[in-house]
Amino acid sequence: MRLIFMGTPEFSVSVLDQLVSAGHEIACVYSQPPRPAGRGKKPRPSPVQKRAEELGLEVRTPLNFKNEADRAEFAALNAEAAVVVAYGLILPQAILDAPERGCFNIHASLLPRWRGAAPIQRAIMAGDAETGVCIMQMEAGLDTGPVLLRTETPITATDTAATLHDRLADMGAALMVEALAKIDTLTPESQPDEGMTYAAKIDKAEARIDWSKSSAEVDRLIRGISPFPGAWFQVNGQRVKALLSELVDGDGSAGTALDDGLTIACGEGAVRLLNVQKAGKGPQPAEVFLLGTKVPAGTMLD
């Protein structure tokens, strides 16, 4: 098929690659404009723009589609369909209507659960037993369109936002290729209102660990926003991110180290921190971190 591809972050890259490998013609790639990044705050192209340019594909980066000229250029591509994967904009109706067969989206949840910006993180943080990806026919509402295909995967006790992101990206790419191959035979199913939840963008204020919460809640927060923005705490005046944890037996005052190995008491139960990151440093296994920063039993974490 002749397609327009619309995506921005790393999650979208494998989808673009698989569409190209499947033999689809990519008429144009749309991505969010380059953003200032790094110490020099120089504009940095998105992962999708970078990959598209490596593939020799035309890339367009309009700020939005309020400009009539941008809408006209989009329509003039005469695409059969548009594939939209974490593009970063709510598309106006004129864009949704432009491709002959419409616009199709990969959403990283089992709709109608976790519509919105952060479905991967929210699923882990909520303690969901499973999640998945849906291929959705887009409409004006936020992730409200009918679903063509879906597939599930369990959320394990060791999954982080990063590991689940990568797994869902691969699943979504394969499912989109399948959906396009079967497009003439699939029957879109309307989403029920029952079971709808909203996956709000992660607020930085949520990232500070509240040790008074249960160990299950603390563990899910740590894994759910790892590596970014990263759940954090303070020890001896030093800010540290917790990137991976596990549930362990333990009892004590919330926030207190129960041993010399980063086992921390919570409001109920305890967690052992497995991977951490000092400010300005890279991720470290707990045992490496403890070589330079002693956290003996009885230490109180803020």
C-alpha positions, 0 to 999 in steps of 0.5 A, spaced: 500 500 500 501 507 499 502 509 506 504 515 510 507 514 516 506 518 522 511 517 529 516 520 533 519 516 539 523 510 539 517 506 540 515 508 533 521 506 529 520 498 529 513 499 526 516 504 520 522 498 519 517 493 518 512 496 514 518 498 509 520 490 510 513 488 508 514 492 501 509 498 503 511 504 499 512 510 504 510 516 501 512 521 506 514 520 514 511 525 519 514 527 525 514 532 531 519 538 529 527 537 532 527 539 539 533 542 543 536 537 547 543 535 550 548 540 554 548 545 548 541 545 547 541 544 539 535 541 535 535 534 535 531 530 530 526 525 533 528 517 533 523 516 527 526 522 523 533 520 524 531 513 521 527 515 516 532 519 513 537 513 514 532 509 509 532 515 504 524 517 506 522 524 505 520 527 512 516 533 514 515 536 521 510 541 521 508 544 528 501 542 527 496 542 522 492 548 523 496 551 516 491 550 510 498 549 506 500 543 511 493 540 510 493 540 502 500 537 502 498 532 506 492 530 502 496 531 495 500 525 497 494 521 495 496 515 500 491 509 501 492 509 508 496 513 514 499 509 520 500 513 526 504 511 532 505 515 538 506 521 533 504 526 539 498 530 536 491 529 536 490 529 528 484 534 525 478 531 522 481 533 515 487 529 516 483 523 518 479 524 512 485 525 507 487 518 506 483 513 502 482 508 507 483 512 513 488 513 519 490 507 523 493 507 530 498 502 534 496 503 541 500 500 547 494 498 551 488 493 551 483 499 549 478 501 552 483 501 558 489 506 558 487 511 553 491 517 553 499 518 553 502 513 558 499 507 557 505 502 558 507 506 565 500 506 568 499 499 566 505 497 571 503 502 576 496 500 577 498 492 577 495 490 571 496 482 570 496 483 562 497 489 557 497 489 549 497 492 543 491 494 539 490 496 531 485 502 531 481 506 526 482 513 528 477 518 529 476 525 532 476 522 540 482 520 544 483 513 542 476 512 542 476 509 535 474 502 533 479 496 534 481 492 528 486 487 531 489 486 538 494 482 542 496 481 549 502 480 553 503 478 561 506 484 565 511 480 569 514 482 576 521 484 573 518 488 567 519 495 567 517 501 562 523 500 558 522 492 557 515 492 556 516 498 551 520 494 547 516 488 547 510 492 545 513 496 540 515 489 536 508 486 537 505 492 535 509 493 528 508 485 527 500 486 528 500 493 524 503 489 518 498 483 519 492 488 519 494 492 513 495 485 509 488 483 512 484 490 511 479 488 506 477 482 511 477 485 518 471 488 521 472 494 526 469 493 533 467 499 537 470 500 544 465 499 550 464 504 555 465 499 560 472 498 563 475 505 560 481 508 564 485 514 562 493 514 562 495 521 564 502 523 562 507 522 568 507 528 572 514 529 575 511 530 582 509 523 582 516 520 581 518 521 588 518 515 592 513 515 598 516 510 603 509 510 607 506 506 601 505 499 601 511 495 598 507 493 592 505 500 590 513 502 591 515 497 587 510 498 581 512 505 581 519 504 581 518 499 575 513 503 572 517 509 570 524 506 569 528 509 566 524 515 565 523 520 569 525 515 574 522 514 581 527 517 586 529 518 593 534 522 597 540 518 602 545 522 606 543 528 602 544 525 595 538 524 590 538 517 587 533 514 582 531 507 583 530 503 576 529 496 578 526 493 585 523 486 587 518 485 593 522 482 599 519 480 606 521 485 611 518 490 617 520 496 620 519 504 619 517 506 612 524 508 609 529 505 613 534 501 611 533 494 614 540 491 612 546 493 608 544 491 601 538 496 600 532 493 603 528 498 604 522 498 609 515 500 606 508 502 609 507 495 609 512 490 607 519 492 604 523 492 597 530 491 595 533 496 590 536 492 585 539 498 580 540 505 582 542 511 579 546 517 582 545 524 579 549 525 573 551 518 573 549 512 569 545 506 572 549 501 577 547 495 580 546 496 587 552 492 589 556 497 585 553 503 588 554 501 595 561 500 594 561 508 594 555 510 598 554 506 604 547 505 606 548 501 613 542 498 616 538 503 620 539 509 615 533 513 613 531 514 606 527 521 604 
